[in-house]
Amino acid sequence: MTDFLTRKRGEPGPDFDPVNLMHQIFEDANAFVGPAQDVLLSWLMKLPQSIEPASAARTVLDTTVAHCTGAPSDEAQKLIGLLQQVSKHGAINAGQGGGSRRRGGRAARVIQ
């Protein structure tokens, strides 16, 4: 069985799911009650700076979600839709700028 399917709660996960949040949700997607938006935000905030959210979302969709058994709950379906949006957003913006995900910061907000 593939490594991403055998992870256990409390173990660190791969870069695309560092705290195994998506793995835990899609392990039993028909029981997930949400809210999908909060889970997506939590997952995005836990991603390492070195990984692009679009790439991580594609990987979650191609691995964790693809191996989900049973019918996902309504909230799980919303989460899948949000992950698809994140993955497409990266494809749309590829080549526009680059580098770090962080923009601005204090220097961009302070009027000199």
Phi and psi restraints in degrees (range 20) as a CNS / XPLOR table:
assign (resid 1 and name C) (resid 2 and name N)
       (resid 2 and name CA) (resid 2 and name C) 1.0 -68.1 20.0 2
assign (resid 2 and name N) (resid 2 and name CA)
       (resid 2 and name C) (resid 3 and name N) 1.0 148.2 20.0 2
assign (resid 2 and name C) (resid 3 and name N)
       (resid 3 and name CA) (resid 3 and name C) 1.0 -54.4 20.0 2
assign (resid 3 and name N) (resid 3 and name CA)
       (resid 3 and name C) (resid 4 and name N) 1.0 -42.7 20.0 2
assign (resid 3 and name C) (resid 4 and name N)
       (resid 4 and name CA) (resid 4 and name C) 1.0 -68.8 20.0 2
assign (resid 4 and name N) (resid 4 and name CA)
       (resid 4 and name C) (resid 5 and name N) 1.0 -15.8 20.0 2
assign (resid 4 and name C) (resid 5 and name N)
       (resid 5 and name CA) (resid 5 and name C) 1.0 -90.0 20.0 2
assign (resid 5 and name N) (resid 5 and name CA)
       (resid 5 and name C) (resid 6 and name N) 1.0 -15.0 20.0 2
assign (resid 5 and name C) (resid 6 and name N)
       (resid 6 and name CA) (resid 6 and name C) 1.0 -108.2 20.0 2
assign (resid 6 and name N) (resid 6 and name CA)
       (resid 6 and name C) (resid 7 and name N) 1.0 11.7 20.0 2
assign (resid 6 and name C) (resid 7 and name N)
       (resid 7 and name CA) (resid 7 and name C) 1.0 -66.3 20.0 2
assign (resid 7 and name N) (resid 7 and name CA)
       (resid 7 and name C) (resid 8 and name N) 1.0 150.4 20.0 2
assign (resid 7 and name C) (resid 8 and name N)
       (resid 8 and name CA) (resid 8 and name C) 1.0 -114.5 20.0 2
assign (resid 8 and name N) (resid 8 and name CA)
       (resid 8 and name C) (resid 9 and name N) 1.0 153.3 20.0 2
assign (resid 8 and name C) (resid 9 and name N)
       (resid 9 and name CA) (resid 9 and name C) 1.0 -58.7 20.0 2
assign (resid 9 and name N) (resid 9 and name CA)
       (resid 9 and name C) (resid 10 and name N) 1.0 141.2 20.0 2
assign (resid 9 and name C) (resid 10 and name N)
       (resid 10 and name CA) (resid 10 and name C) 1.0 89.2 20.0 2
assign (resid 10 and name N) (resid 10 and name CA)
       (resid 10 and name C) (resid 11 and name N) 1.0 -16.8 20.0 2
assign (resid 10 and name C) (resid 11 and name N)
       (resid 11 and name CA) (resid 11 and name C) 1.0 -83.2 20.0 2
assign (resid 11 and name N) (resid 11 and name CA)
       (resid 11 and name C) (resid 12 and name N) 1.0 144.2 20.0 2
assign (resid 11 and name C) (resid 12 and name N)
       (resid 12 and name CA) (resid 12 and name C) 1.0 -65.1 20.0 2
assign (resid 12 and name N) (resid 12 and name CA)
       (resid 12 and name C) (resid 13 and name N) 1.0 146.1 20.0 2
assign (resid 12 and name C) (resid 13 and name N)
       (resid 13 and name CA) (resid 13 and name C) 1.0 -104.6 20.0 2
assign (resid 13 and name N) (resid 13 and name CA)
       (resid 13 and name C) (resid 14 and name N) 1.0 -174.7 20.0 2
assign (resid 13 and name C) (resid 14 and name N)
       (resid 14 and name CA) (resid 14 and name C) 1.0 -73.0 20.0 2
assign (resid 14 and name N) (resid 14 and name CA)
       (resid 14 and name C) (resid 15 and name N) 1.0 168.8 20.0 2
assign (resid 14 and name C) (resid 15 and name N)
       (resid 15 and name CA) (resid 15 and name C) 1.0 -54.6 20.0 2
assign (resid 15 and name N) (resid 15 and name CA)
       (resid 15 and name C) (resid 16 and name N) 1.0 -35.8 20.0 2
assign (resid 15 and name C) (resid 16 and name N)
       (resid 16 and name CA) (resid 16 and name C) 1.0 -75.7 20.0 2
assign (resid 16 and name N) (resid 16 and name CA)
       (resid 16 and name C) (resid 17 and name N) 1.0 -10.4 20.0 2
assign (resid 16 and name C) (resid 17 and name N)
       (resid 17 and name CA) (resid 17 and name C) 1.0 -153.7 20.0 2
assign (resid 17 and name N) (resid 17 and name CA)
       (resid 17 and name C) (resid 18 and name N) 1.0 68.8 20.0 2
assign (resid 17 and name C) (resid 18 and name N)
       (resid 18 and name CA) (resid 18 and name C) 1.0 -61.2 20.0 2
assign (resid 18 and name N) (resid 18 and name CA)
       (resid 18 and name C) (resid 19 and name N) 1.0 -28.3 20.0 2
assign (resid 18 and name C) (resid 19 and name N)
       (resid 19 and name CA) (resid 19 and name C) 1.0 -112.9 20.0 2
assign (resid 19 and name N) (resid 19 and name CA)
       (resid 19 and name C) (resid 20 and name N) 1.0 17.0 20.0 2
assign (resid 19 and name C) (resid 20 and name N)
       (resid 20 and name CA) (resid 20 and name C) 1.0 59.3 20.0 2
assign (resid 20 and name N) (resid 20 and name CA)
       (resid 20 and name C) (resid 21 and name N) 1.0 27.8 20.0 2
assign (resid 20 and name C) (resid 21 and name N)
       (resid 21 and name CA) (resid 21 and name C) 1.0 -63.8 20.0 2
assign (resid 21 and name N) (resid 21 and name CA)
       (resid 21 and name C) (resid 22 and name N) 1.0 -50.1 20.0 2
assign (resid 21 and name C) (resid 22 and name N)
       (resid 22 and name CA) (resid 22 and name C) 1.0 -65.4 20.0 2
assign (resid 22 and name N) (resid 22 and name CA)
       (resid 22 and name C) (resid 23 and name N) 1.0 -37.5 20.0 2
assign (resid 22 and name C) (resid 23 and name N)
       (resid 23 and name CA) (resid 23 and name C) 1.0 -60.7 20.0 2
assign (resid 23 and name N) (resid 23 and name CA)
       (resid 23 and name C) (resid 24 and name N) 1.0 -44.7 20.0 2
assign (resid 23 and name C) (resid 24 and name N)
       (resid 24 and name CA) (resid 24 and name C) 1.0 -63.7 20.0 2
assign (resid 24 and name N) (resid 24 and name CA)
       (resid 24 and name C) (resid 25 and name N) 1.0 -39.8 20.0 2
assign (resid 24 and name C) (resid 25 and name N)
       (resid 25 and name CA) (resid 25 and name C) 1.0 -68.1 20.0 2
assign (resid 25 and name N) (resid 25 and name CA)
       (resid 25 and name C) (resid 26 and name N) 1.0 -48.8 20.0 2
assign (resid 25 and name C) (resid 26 and name N)
       (resid 26 and name CA) (resid 26 and name C) 1.0 -84.5 20.0 2
assign (resid 26 and name N) (resid 26 and name CA)
       (resid 26 and name C) (resid 27 and name N) 1.0 -2.5 20.0 2
assign (resid 26 and name C) (resid 27 and name N)
       (resid 27 and name CA) (resid 27 and name C) 1.0 -66.5 20.0 2
assign (resid 27 and name N) (resid 27 and name CA)
       (resid 27 and name C) (resid 28 and name N) 1.0 -33.1 20.0 2
assign (resid 27 and name C) (resid 28 and name N)
       (resid 28 and name CA) (resid 28 and name C) 1.0 -142.4 20.0 2
assign (resid 28 and name N) (resid 28 and name CA)
       (resid 28 and name C) (resid 29 and name N) 1.0 66.6 20.0 2
assign (resid 28 and name C) (resid 29 and name N)
       (resid 29 and name CA) (resid 29 and name C) 1.0 -64.8 20.0 2
assign (resid 29 and name N) (resid 29 and name CA)
       (resid 29 and name C) (resid 30 and name N) 1.0 -24.0 20.0 2
assign (resid 29 and name C) (resid 30 and name N)
       (resid 30 and name CA) (resid 30 and name C) 1.0 -74.7 20.0 2
assign (resid 30 and name N) (resid 30 and name CA)
       (resid 30 and name C) (resid 31 and name N) 1.0 -14.5 20.0 2
assign (resid 30 and name C) (resid 31 and name N)
       (resid 31 and name CA) (resid 31 and name C) 1.0 -97.8 20.0 2
assign (resid 31 and name N) (resid 31 and name CA)
       (resid 31 and name C) (resid 32 and name N) 1.0 -5.4 20.0 2
assign (resid 31 and name C) (resid 32 and name N)
       (resid 32 and name CA) (resid 32 and name C) 1.0 -70.9 20.0 2
assign (resid 32 and name N) (resid 32 and name CA)
       (resid 32 and name C) (resid 33 and name N) 1.0 124.9 20.0 2
assign (resid 32 and name C) (resid 33 and name N)
       (resid 33 and name CA) (resid 33 and name C) 1.0 -107.4 20.0 2
assign (resid 33 and name N) (resid 33 and name CA)
       (resid 33 and name C) (resid 34 and name N) 1.0 -4.4 20.0 2
assign (resid 33 and name C) (resid 34 and name N)
       (resid 34 and name CA) (resid 34 and name C) 1.0 84.6 20.0 2
assign (resid 34 and name N) (resid 34 and name CA)
       (resid 34 and name C) (resid 35 and name N) 1.0 -162.0 20.0 2
assign (resid 34 and name C) (resid 35 and name N)
       (resid 35 and name CA) (resid 35 and name C) 1.0 -79.7 20.0 2
assign (resid 35 and name N) (resid 35 and name CA)
       (resid 35 and name C) (resid 36 and name N) 1.0 138.3 20.0 2
assign (resid 35 and name C) (resid 36 and name N)
       (resid 36 and name CA) (resid 36 and name C) 1.0 -58.9 20.0 2
assign (resid 36 and name N) (resid 36 and name CA)
       (resid 36 and name C) (resid 37 and name N) 1.0 -40.8 20.0 2
assign (resid 36 and name C) (resid 37 and name N)
       (resid 37 and name CA) (resid 37 and name C) 1.0 -63.1 20.0 2
assign (resid 37 and name N) (resid 37 and name CA)
       (resid 37 and name C) (resid 38 and name N) 1.0 -41.3 20.0 2
assign (resid 37 and name C) (resid 38 and name N)
       (resid 38 and name CA) (resid 38 and name C) 1.0 -65.2 20.0 2
assign (resid 38 and name N) (resid 38 and name CA)
       (resid 38 and name C) (resid 39 and name N) 1.0 -40.6 20.0 2
assign (resid 38 and name C) (resid 39 and name N)
       (resid 39 and name CA) (resid 39 and name C) 1.0 -65.0 20.0 2
assign (resid 39 and name N) (resid 39 and name CA)
       (resid 39 and name C) (resid 40 and name N) 1.0 -43.4 20.0 2
assign (resid 39 and name C) (resid 40 and name N)
       (resid 40 and name CA) (resid 40 and name C) 1.0 -60.2 20.0 2
assign (resid 40 and name N) (resid 40 and name CA)
       (resid 40 and name C) (resid 41 and name N) 1.0 -45.3 20.0 2
assign (resid 40 and name C) (resid 41 and name N)
       (resid 41 and name CA) (resid 41 and name C) 1.0 -62.4 20.0 2
assign (resid 41 and name N) (resid 41 and name CA)
       (resid 41 and name C) (resid 42 and name N) 1.0 -44.5 20.0 2
assign (resid 41 and name C) (resid 42 and name N)
       (resid 42 and name CA) (resid 42 and name C) 1.0 -59.9 20.0 2
assign (resid 42 and name N) (resid 42 and name CA)
       (resid 42 and name C) (resid 43 and name N) 1.0 -43.9 20.0 2
assign (resid 42 and name C) (resid 43 and name N)
       (resid 43 and name CA) (resid 43 and name C) 1.0 -63.7 20.0 2
assign (resid 43 and name N) (resid 43 and name CA)
       (resid 43 and name C) (resid 44 and name N) 1.0 -45.2 20.0 2
assign (resid 43 and name C) (resid 44 and name N)
       (resid 44 and name CA) (resid 44 and name C) 1.0 -61.2 20.0 2
assign (resid 44 and name N) (resid 44 and name CA)
       (resid 44 and name C) (resid 45 and name N) 1.0 -38.7 20.0 2
assign (resid 44 and name C) (resid 45 and name N)
       (resid 45 and name CA) (resid 45 and name C) 1.0 -69.7 20.0 2
assign (resid 45 and name N) (resid 45 and name CA)
       (resid 45 and name C) (resid 46 and name N) 1.0 -24.9 20.0 2
assign (resid 45 and name C) (resid 46 and name N)
       (resid 46 and name CA) (resid 46 and name C) 1.0 -86.8 20.0 2
assign (resid 46 and name N) (resid 46 and name CA)
       (resid 46 and name C) (resid 47 and name N) 1.0 -12.6 20.0 2
assign (resid 46 and name C) (resid 47 and name N)
       (resid 47 and name CA) (resid 47 and name C) 1.0 -63.7 20.0 2
assign (resid 47 and name N) (resid 47 and name CA)
       (resid 47 and name C) (resid 48 and name N) 1.0 139.4 20.0 2
assign (resid 47 and name C) (resid 48 and name N)
       (resid 48 and name CA) (resid 48 and name C) 1.0 -64.6 20.0 2
assign (resid 48 and name N) (resid 48 and name CA)
       (resid 48 and name C) (resid 49 and name N) 1.0 150.9 20.0 2
assign (resid 48 and name C) (resid 49 and name N)
       (resid 49 and name CA) (resid 49 and name C) 1.0 -58.7 20.0 2
assign (resid 49 and name N) (resid 49 and name CA)
       (resid 49 and name C) (resid 50 and name N) 1.0 -27.4 20.0 2
assign (resid 49 and name C) (resid 50 and name N)
       (resid 50 and name CA) (resid 50 and name C) 1.0 -77.3 20.0 2
assign (resid 50 and name N) (resid 50 and name CA)
       (resid 50 and name C) (resid 51 and name N) 1.0 -9.6 20.0 2
assign (resid 50 and name C) (resid 51 and name N)
       (resid 51 and name CA) (resid 51 and name C) 1.0 -112.6 20.0 2
assign (resid 51 and name N) (resid 51 and name CA)
       (resid 51 and name C) (resid 52 and name N) 1.0 133.6 20.0 2
assign (resid 51 and name C) (resid 52 and name N)
       (resid 52 and name CA) (resid 52 and name C) 1.0 -75.0 20.0 2
assign (resid 52 and name N) (resid 52 and name CA)
       (resid 52 and name C) (resid 53 and name N) 1.0 135.2 20.0 2
assign (resid 52 and name C) (resid 53 and name N)
       (resid 53 and name CA) (resid 53 and name C) 1.0 -56.6 20.0 2
assign (resid 53 and name N) (resid 53 and name CA)
       (resid 53 and name C) (resid 54 and name N) 1.0 -38.2 20.0 2
assign (resid 53 and name C) (resid 54 and name N)
       (resid 54 and name CA) (resid 54 and name C) 1.0 -63.1 20.0 2
assign (resid 54 and name N) (resid 54 and name CA)
       (resid 54 and name C) (resid 55 and name N) 1.0 -42.2 20.0 2
assign (resid 54 and name C) (resid 55 and name N)
       (resid 55 and name CA) (resid 55 and name C) 1.0 -66.4 20.0 2
assign (resid 55 and name N) (resid 55 and name CA)
       (resid 55 and name C) (resid 56 and name N) 1.0 -42.5 20.0 2
assign (resid 55 and name C) (resid 56 and name N)
       (resid 56 and name CA) (resid 56 and name C) 1.0 -63.7 20.0 2
assign (resid 56 and name N) (resid 56 and name CA)
       (resid 56 and name C) (resid 57 and name N) 1.0 -41.9 20.0 2
assign (resid 56 and name C) (resid 57 and name N)
       (resid 57 and name CA) (resid 57 and name C) 1.0 -63.2 20.0 2
assign (resid 57 and name N) (resid 57 and name CA)
       (resid 57 and name C) (resid 58 and name N) 1.0 -42.5 20.0 2
assign (resid 57 and name C) (resid 58 and name N)
       (resid 58 and name CA) (resid 58 and name C) 1.0 -61.2 20.0 2
assign (resid 58 and name N) (resid 58 and name CA)
       (resid 58 and name C) (resid 59 and name N) 1.0 -41.1 20.0 2
assign (resid 58 and name C) (resid 59 and name N)
       (resid 59 and name CA) (resid 59 and name C) 1.0 -66.1 20.0 2
assign (resid 59 and name N) (resid 59 and name CA)
       (resid 59 and name C) (resid 60 and name N) 1.0 -42.9 20.0 2
assign (resid 59 and name C) (resid 60 and name N)
       (resid 60 and name CA) (resid 60 and name C) 1.0 -60.3 20.0 2
assign (resid 60 and name N) (resid 60 and name CA)
       (resid 60 and name C) (resid 61 and name N) 1.0 -44.1 20.0 2
assign (resid 60 and name C) (resid 61 and name N)
       (resid 61 and name CA) (resid 61 and name C) 1.0 -63.9 20.0 2
assign (resid 61 and name N) (resid 61 and name CA)
       (resid 61 and name C) (resid 62 and name N) 1.0 -41.8 20.0 2
assign (resid 61 and name C) (resid 62 and name N)
       (resid 62 and name CA) (resid 62 and name C) 1.0 -76.1 20.0 2
assign (resid 62 and name N) (resid 62 and name CA)
       (resid 62 and name C) (resid 63 and name N) 1.0 -22.9 20.0 2
assign (resid 62 and name C) (resid 63 and name N)
       (resid 63 and name CA) (resid 63 and name C) 1.0 -111.4 20.0 2
assign (resid 63 and name N) (resid 63 and name CA)
       (resid 63 and name C) (resid 64 and name N) 1.0 -73.7 20.0 2
assign (resid 63 and name C) (resid 64 and name N)
       (resid 64 and name CA) (resid 64 and name C) 1.0 -61.7 20.0 2
assign (resid 64 and name N) (resid 64 and name CA)
       (resid 64 and name C) (resid 65 and name N) 1.0 -51.1 20.0 2
assign (resid 64 and name C) (resid 65 and name N)
       (resid 65 and name CA) (resid 65 and name C) 1.0 -70.2 20.0 2
assign (resid 65 and name N) (resid 65 and name CA)
       (resid 65 and name C) (resid 66 and name N) 1.0 -38.9 20.0 2
assign (resid 65 and name C) (resid 66 and name N)
       (resid 66 and name CA) (resid 66 and name C) 1.0 -62.2 20.0 2
assign (resid 66 and name N) (resid 66 and name CA)
       (resid 66 and name C) (resid 67 and name N) 1.0 -27.2 20.0 2
assign (resid 66 and name C) (resid 67 and name N)
       (resid 67 and name CA) (resid 67 and name C) 1.0 -99.9 20.0 2
assign (resid 67 and name N) (resid 67 and name CA)
       (resid 67 and name C) (resid 68 and name N) 1.0 11.7 20.0 2
assign (resid 67 and name C) (resid 68 and name N)
       (resid 68 and name CA) (resid 68 and name C) 1.0 -70.4 20.0 2
assign (resid 68 and name N) (resid 68 and name CA)
       (resid 68 and name C) (resid 69 and name N) 1.0 132.2 20.0 2
assign (resid 68 and name C) (resid 69 and name N)
       (resid 69 and name CA) (resid 69 and name C) 1.0 -104.5 20.0 2
assign (resid 69 and name N) (resid 69 and name CA)
       (resid 69 and name C) (resid 70 and name N) 1.0 150.2 20.0 2
assign (resid 69 and name C) (resid 70 and name N)
       (resid 70 and name CA) (resid 70 and name C) 1.0 81.7 20.0 2
assign (resid 70 and name N) (resid 70 and name CA)
       (resid 70 and name C) (resid 71 and name N) 1.0 170.6 20.0 2
assign (resid 70 and name C) (resid 71 and name N)
       (resid 71 and name CA) (resid 71 and name C) 1.0 -82.2 20.0 2
assign (resid 71 and name N) (resid 71 and name CA)
       (resid 71 and name C) (resid 72 and name N) 1.0 126.3 20.0 2
assign (resid 71 and name C) (resid 72 and name N)
       (resid 72 and name CA) (resid 72 and name C) 1.0 -67.6 20.0 2
assign (resid 72 and name N) (resid 72 and name CA)
       (resid 72 and name C) (resid 73 and name N) 1.0 146.6 20.0 2
assign (resid 72 and name C) (resid 73 and name N)
       (resid 73 and name CA) (resid 73 and name C) 1.0 -65.0 20.0 2
assign (resid 73 and name N) (resid 73 and name CA)
       (resid 73 and name C) (resid 74 and name N) 1.0 170.7 20.0 2
assign (resid 73 and name C) (resid 74 and name N)
       (resid 74 and name CA) (resid 74 and name C) 1.0 -58.3 20.0 2
assign (resid 74 and name N) (resid 74 and name CA)
       (resid 74 and name C) (resid 75 and name N) 1.0 -42.8 20.0 2
assign (resid 74 and name C) (resid 75 and name N)
       (resid 75 and name CA) (resid 75 and name C) 1.0 -68.0 20.0 2
assign (resid 75 and name N) (resid 75 and name CA)
       (resid 75 and name C) (resid 76 and name N) 1.0 -36.3 20.0 2
assign (resid 75 and name C) (resid 76 and name N)
       (resid 76 and name CA) (resid 76 and name C) 1.0 -64.8 20.0 2
assign (resid 76 and name N) (resid 76 and name CA)
       (resid 76 and name C) (resid 77 and name N) 1.0 -38.5 20.0 2
assign (resid 76 and name C) (resid 77 and name N)
       (resid 77 and name CA) (resid 77 and name C) 1.0 -64.5 20.0 2
assign (resid 77 and name N) (resid 77 and name CA)
       (resid 77 and name C) (resid 78 and name N) 1.0 -38.4 20.0 2
assign (resid 77 and name C) (resid 78 and name N)
       (resid 78 and name CA) (resid 78 and name C) 1.0 -62.2 20.0 2
assign (resid 78 and name N) (resid 78 and name CA)
       (resid 78 and name C) (resid 79 and name N) 1.0 -42.3 20.0 2
assign (resid 78 and name C) (resid 79 and name N)
       (resid 79 and name CA) (resid 79 and name C) 1.0 -63.3 20.0 2
assign (resid 79 and name N) (resid 79 and name CA)
       (resid 79 and name C) (resid 80 and name N) 1.0 -40.9 20.0 2
assign (resid 79 and name C) (resid 80 and name N)
       (resid 80 and name CA) (resid 80 and name C) 1.0 -60.5 20.0 2
assign (resid 80 and name N) (resid 80 and name CA)
       (resid 80 and name C) (resid 81 and name N) 1.0 -43.8 20.0 2
assign (resid 80 and name C) (resid 81 and name N)
       (resid 81 and name CA) (resid 81 and name C) 1.0 -61.8 20.0 2
assign (resid 81 and name N) (resid 81 and name CA)
       (resid 81 and name C) (resid 82 and name N) 1.0 -40.3 20.0 2
assign (resid 81 and name C) (resid 82 and name N)
       (resid 82 and name CA) (resid 82 and name C) 1.0 -66.3 20.0 2
assign (resid 82 and name N) (resid 82 and name CA)
       (resid 82 and name C) (resid 83 and name N) 1.0 -40.8 20.0 2
assign (resid 82 and name C) (resid 83 and name N)
       (resid 83 and name CA) (resid 83 and name C) 1.0 -62.5 20.0 2
assign (resid 83 and name N) (resid 83 and name CA)
       (resid 83 and name C) (resid 84 and name N) 1.0 -38.8 20.0 2
assign (resid 83 and name C) (resid 84 and name N)
       (resid 84 and name CA) (resid 84 and name C) 1.0 -63.4 20.0 2
assign (resid 84 and name N) (resid 84 and name CA)
       (resid 84 and name C) (resid 85 and name N) 1.0 -40.0 20.0 2
assign (resid 84 and name C) (resid 85 and name N)
       (resid 85 and name CA) (resid 85 and name C) 1.0 -63.5 20.0 2
assign (resid 85 and name N) (resid 85 and name CA)
       (resid 85 and name C) (resid 86 and name N) 1.0 -43.4 20.0 2
assign (resid 85 and name C) (resid 86 and name N)
       (resid 86 and name CA) (resid 86 and name C) 1.0 -62.1 20.0 2
assign (resid 86 and name N) (resid 86 and name CA)
       (resid 86 and name C) (resid 87 and name N) 1.0 -43.2 20.0 2
assign (resid 86 and name C) (resid 87 and name N)
       (resid 87 and name CA) (resid 87 and name C) 1.0 -66.4 20.0 2
assign (resid 87 and name N) (resid 87 and name CA)
       (resid 87 and name C) (resid 88 and name N) 1.0 -36.4 20.0 2
assign (resid 87 and name C) (resid 88 and name N)
       (resid 88 and name CA) (resid 88 and name C) 1.0 -73.9 20.0 2
assign (resid 88 and name N) (resid 88 and name CA)
       (resid 88 and name C) (resid 89 and name N) 1.0 -33.5 20.0 2
assign (resid 88 and name C) (resid 89 and name N)
       (resid 89 and name CA) (resid 89 and name C) 1.0 -59.2 20.0 2
assign (resid 89 and name N) (resid 89 and name CA)
       (resid 89 and name C) (resid 90 and name N) 1.0 -41.3 20.0 2
assign (resid 89 and name C) (resid 90 and name N)
       (resid 90 and name CA) (resid 90 and name C) 1.0 -66.0 20.0 2
assign (resid 90 and name N) (resid 90 and name CA)
       (resid 90 and name C) (resid 91 and name N) 1.0 -38.1 20.0 2
assign (resid 90 and name C) (resid 91 and name N)
       (resid 91 and name CA) (resid 91 and name C) 1.0 -67.5 20.0 2
assign (resid 91 and name N) (resid 91 and name CA)
       (resid 91 and name C) (resid 92 and name N) 1.0 -37.0 20.0 2
assign (resid 91 and name C) (resid 92 and name N)
       (resid 92 and name CA) (resid 92 and name C) 1.0 -67.5 20.0 2
assign (resid 92 and name N) (resid 92 and name CA)
       (resid 92 and name C) (resid 93 and name N) 1.0 -40.1 20.0 2
assign (resid 92 and name C) (resid 93 and name N)
       (resid 93 and name CA) (resid 93 and name C) 1.0 -91.3 20.0 2
assign (resid 93 and name N) (resid 93 and name CA)
       (resid 93 and name C) (resid 94 and name N) 1.0 2.7 20.0 2
assign (resid 93 and name C) (resid 94 and name N)
       (resid 94 and name CA) (resid 94 and name C) 1.0 -60.6 20.0 2
assign (resid 94 and name N) (resid 94 and name CA)
       (resid 94 and name C) (resid 95 and name N) 1.0 132.4 20.0 2
assign (resid 94 and name C) (resid 95 and name N)
       (resid 95 and name CA) (resid 95 and name C) 1.0 87.5 20.0 2
assign (resid 95 and name N) (resid 95 and name CA)
       (resid 95 and name C) (resid 96 and name N) 1.0 -6.5 20.0 2
assign (resid 95 and name C) (resid 96 and name N)
       (resid 96 and name CA) (resid 96 and name C) 1.0 -96.2 20.0 2
assign (resid 96 and name N) (resid 96 and name CA)
       (resid 96 and name C) (resid 97 and name N) 1.0 96.9 20.0 2
assign (resid 96 and name C) (resid 97 and name N)
       (resid 97 and name CA) (resid 97 and name C) 1.0 83.3 20.0 2
assign (resid 97 and name N) (resid 97 and name CA)
       (resid 97 and name C) (resid 98 and name N) 1.0 -133.6 20.0 2
assign (resid 97 and name C) (resid 98 and name N)
       (resid 98 and name CA) (resid 98 and name C) 1.0 141.6 20.0 2
assign (resid 98 and name N) (resid 98 and name CA)
       (resid 98 and name C) (resid 99 and name N) 1.0 -173.8 20.0 2
assign (resid 98 and name C) (resid 99 and name N)
       (resid 99 and name CA) (resid 99 and name C) 1.0 81.2 20.0 2
assign (resid 99 and name N) (resid 99 and name CA)
       (resid 99 and name C) (resid 100 and name N) 1.0 -141.7 20.0 2
assign (resid 99 and name C) (resid 100 and name N)
       (resid 100 and name CA) (resid 100 and name C) 1.0 -70.0 20.0 2
assign (resid 100 and name N) (resid 100 and name CA)
       (resid 100 and name C) (resid 101 and name N) 1.0 152.7 20.0 2
assign (resid 100 and name C) (resid 101 and name N)
       (resid 101 and name CA) (resid 101 and name C) 1.0 -74.8 20.0 2
assign (resid 101 and name N) (resid 101 and name CA)
       (resid 101 and name C) (resid 102 and name N) 1.0 -25.4 20.0 2
assign (resid 101 and name C) (resid 102 and name N)
       (resid 102 and name CA) (resid 102 and name C) 1.0 -77.7 20.0 2
assign (resid 102 and name N) (resid 102 and name CA)
       (resid 102 and name C) (resid 103 and name N) 1.0 137.1 20.0 2
assign (resid 102 and name C) (resid 103 and name N)
       (resid 103 and name CA) (resid 103 and name C) 1.0 -127.2 20.0 2
assign (resid 103 and name N) (resid 103 and name CA)
       (resid 103 and name C) (resid 104 and name N) 1.0 149.0 20.0 2
assign (resid 103 and name C) (resid 104 and name N)
       (resid 104 and name CA) (resid 104 and name C) 1.0 76.2 20.0 2
assign (resid 104 and name N) (resid 104 and name CA)
       (resid 104 and name C) (resid 105 and name N) 1.0 -114.0 20.0 2
assign (resid 104 and name C) (resid 105 and name N)
       (resid 105 and name CA) (resid 105 and name C) 1.0 97.1 20.0 2
assign (resid 105 and name N) (resid 105 and name CA)
       (resid 105 and name C) (resid 106 and name N) 1.0 -168.4 20.0 2
assign (resid 105 and name C) (resid 106 and name N)
       (resid 106 and name CA) (resid 106 and name C) 1.0 -59.4 20.0 2
assign (resid 106 and name N) (resid 106 and name CA)
       (resid 106 and name C) (resid 107 and name N) 1.0 -41.7 20.0 2
assign (resid 106 and name C) (resid 107 and name N)
       (resid 107 and name CA) (resid 107 and name C) 1.0 -60.8 20.0 2
assign (resid 107 and name N) (resid 107 and name CA)
       (resid 107 and name C) (resid 108 and name N) 1.0 -30.7 20.0 2
assign (resid 107 and name C) (resid 108 and name N)
       (resid 108 and name CA) (resid 108 and name C) 1.0 -79.0 20.0 2
assign (resid 108 and name N) (resid 108 and name CA)
       (resid 108 and name C) (resid 109 and name N) 1.0 -18.7 20.0 2
assign (resid 108 and name C) (resid 109 and name N)
       (resid 109 and name CA) (resid 109 and name C) 1.0 -98.8 20.0 2
assign (resid 109 and name N) (resid 109 and name CA)
       (resid 109 and name C) (resid 110 and name N) 1.0 -20.3 20.0 2
assign (resid 109 and name C) (resid 110 and name N)
       (resid 110 and name CA) (resid 110 and name C) 1.0 -88.7 20.0 2
assign (resid 110 and name N) (resid 110 and name CA)
       (resid 110 and name C) (resid 111 and name N) 1.0 127.0 20.0 2
assign (resid 110 and name C) (resid 111 and name N)
       (resid 111 and name CA) (resid 111 and name C) 1.0 -86.6 20.0 2
assign (resid 111 and name N) (resid 111 and name CA)
       (resid 111 and name C) (resid 112 and name N) 1.0 127.5 20.0 2
